[in-house]
Structure formats: C-alpha cells, structure tokens
Amino acid sequence: MAMALMRAKVGPESAEWEVGSAGVWGPLGYPAAVNARLALGKKGIDLEDHRSRPVDRDLLASYNLILTMERGHKEALRAAFPELAARVYMLREMVNDSGDIADPIGHSLTDFEHTVDEIDQILTNGYQRIYQLSAGMPESNAAG
C-alpha cells in the first residue's frame, strides 16, 4: 500500500523516482489483498496488477532508501544486508516517530482504510525527508 501511495504522490511517469515494494518474508507472485485493493481504490489508486516479491540483495542495492513498516523488518534487513544498513529506515522515522505501522492483513476493510490513511499522512508529512534521504543527502541535512 505504501508503494502505491508513494507512486501516486510522485506521479507514475516521474523520472526522478523509482518506487518498489518487496516483502521481508513474503512469497513471490501473490496479488495484493482484496481489502488493500479496495482501500486504495477508494483513493483512485489501482493495485490490480501488483504482485508480491521477496527482498534480495540485488533489489535492495538498487535503491537509495529502503523504508519498512515495522521495526522487525528494519532489524532483519540491516542484519541480513549490513552493507546496506544505512539506507534502511522505518517509514515512521520520516516523521520522527519510532512506532510500527500495524499490518492490517486478516482484518476488516475499515482497518485497511485506516492504515492507508496513516501511511498517506506519513508520506505527506515526511516527504521532504524521504526526498533528501533518497537523493543520498547526509542524515544531518535531512529534515523531518
């Protein structure tokens, strides 16, 4: 959902951004959850063609910034790929918070909508910091 929301923010044809998604422990080739598609659809975002893919070193190395939803994901990626650790943050860190974004899988459409709104607000409020970190600017220059 975060990938789709970020793509919507930067525009699908943006030459400056490559926005992707992968699961820390996710399988390959599964469609997005029905409630994720419905919740994003209410915002005019189509997720029908999305398919899951697992994280790997080559994929992560191709990105300047890697944002996770949960602390466990951040820790797992930093441990598995220490050479990329400086690129890995939790999404909430973009707004100077350290909490997890709860995975709504298995919950109601309302829970998915709440999560979409939560992620959208973080992306909006943290956009400047996301932009700076993804451009490779030092952490001391990135304002949250």
N, C-alpha and C positions, 0 to 999 in steps of 0.2 A: 504494500500500500504506500509505503514511504517513497519507493521508486516512482510510482505512478504520479504521486502528488508533486514530487520534485520535478519530474519531466513536464508536468503541467505548468509549473512555475517558470521554468526556464524556456519553455517552448520546444515543441518536438523537433524543430529544424535548427536548433541552436548549434552553431559551430564551436562555441566555447565549452560546451558541456557534453560529457558522456556519462549518462546516469544508468547504472545497472543494479541488479539485485541477485543475491545468491544466499543460500541457507547454510548456516554453520554446520547443522546436522541434517540438512534437508535432502530429499531424494531428487532424482533427475526426471524432468518431464511432466510433472503434475501441474494441472491448471490451478489458478488462484481459487481459493474457497468461494463458494457461491455468495456468502454474505459479504466477502471483500468486494466481489464484483458488483453486488447490489449497492453497497455503501458508497463506493466510488462512482457508480453510475448516477447516483443522485447528485453528484457534483459535475456530471458531464464527462467523466473520465472512463474510458473503455479499457478494461483489463482482460477482455476475452482471449486475446492471443498470448497472454503471458504464460510461460511455463517455468517451473522451478528448475534450479540448477544448484549443485553443491559448490561450495567455495573450494578453490585450489590456488596454489602459489602463483601461477601464471596470471590467473584472473585478477587476483589482488594486486599484483605488481603493476598491472596496467592502470591502476587508479592512484591519484594523488591523495585522496581522502576516502576513508572507509568508515562508515557510520553504522553502529549496531543499535539494536533496540534494548538489549539487556546487558547488564554487567558481565554475566556469564559468557555471553558471546564475545564481548571485548577481551576478556581474560583468555578465552580459548584461542582466539585469533592471535593475540600477542604471544602466547606460549608456543603455538604451532608455527608461527612465522615471525620470529624475533627480529629479523632484518626489516620487517615492515611495521613493527610495533608503533613507531612514531606517527604513523598515518591512521591509526585506529582510535576512534573515539566513540562514545555513546552519543546518540542523537541529542539527548537532553543536555549534554555538555555544551552544545551550541548556544544554549540559553543559561549557562552557568548553573545547571542543576545536575544531580547525580542519580536520579531515580530511573528505574526501569520503565519501559513502555510495555504494559502487560499485553501478552499475545491473546487476542480475543477468540482464537480458534476453538470451536466447540461451544461457543456462546451465541447469544442472540444477535439479530441484525442491529438492534439498538446498541449493543456493546461494540460492534464493528463501527457503527457510525460515530460513537464516542471516540474510539481510537483514531479514526480518520480525522476527526476534528482536532484531537490532541496533536497528532503528527503535523497536520496542516499549520496549526498555530506555532509549533516549534520551528518548522521550516520558514515561516514568515518572519518570526521574531529573531531567528538565528541566521537568517540568510547572509548577512554581512560577514559573519564569522565563517560560515560554510564557504562562501566565495573566497575569502582570504586564505583559509587553510587549503582549499582545493587548488589554489593558484601557487601553493608552495611557500607562502609567506610565513616567516617565523611566528611561533606561538605568541611571542611578546608583542607582535604587531597586530594580532587578530583580536578584534574587539567583539565581545559577546553581546 
